[in-house]
Amino acid sequence: QAGALLNIAELDVVLDIHVPTDNLMARLTGRRVCSGCGESYHVTTLEGRDTCAKCGENLYQRDDDNEKTVSERLSVYHKQTEPLIEFYKAKGLLKTVNGNQSAEAVTVEVLEVLDRL
C-alpha cells in the first residue's frame, strides 16, 4: 500500500512520532474516563482521586486499556508500522519527532519539520 501511495501521490514528508513502548504502555493503561461526562484523565495527574473534577462521577478504566489488550495493540502496531518506517526512511521521506514529551513540545517539533518543507 505504501508503494501504491507513492504512485498516486507526491509525499513531502512522513512523520514518525516516536514514543518508547514502555511509555506508551504506561500512558494507555493509566487512562481513566468519567462514567458521567466522558472526561479523560491519567492516573499520574489524579493525585489519588477516583471521581471526575467536572461532574463528580466515578472514573473507570476502559476494557481496552488493560495491560493485556494494550500489549496486543502495540504488538500489532509494531508489526505493521516498523516495515513502513524503514520503507519511508529508504525513500528519504521519514522525519522522526520525539513523542516522549509534552503535547505542546511535540506540536512545536512537528511544526518545525513542516516549516522546513
Summary of the structure (lengths in Angstrom):
residues: 117
radius of gyration: 18.1
end to end distance: 24.1
largest distance: 52.6
contacts: 270
relative contact order: 0.19
helix: 51%
strand: 18%
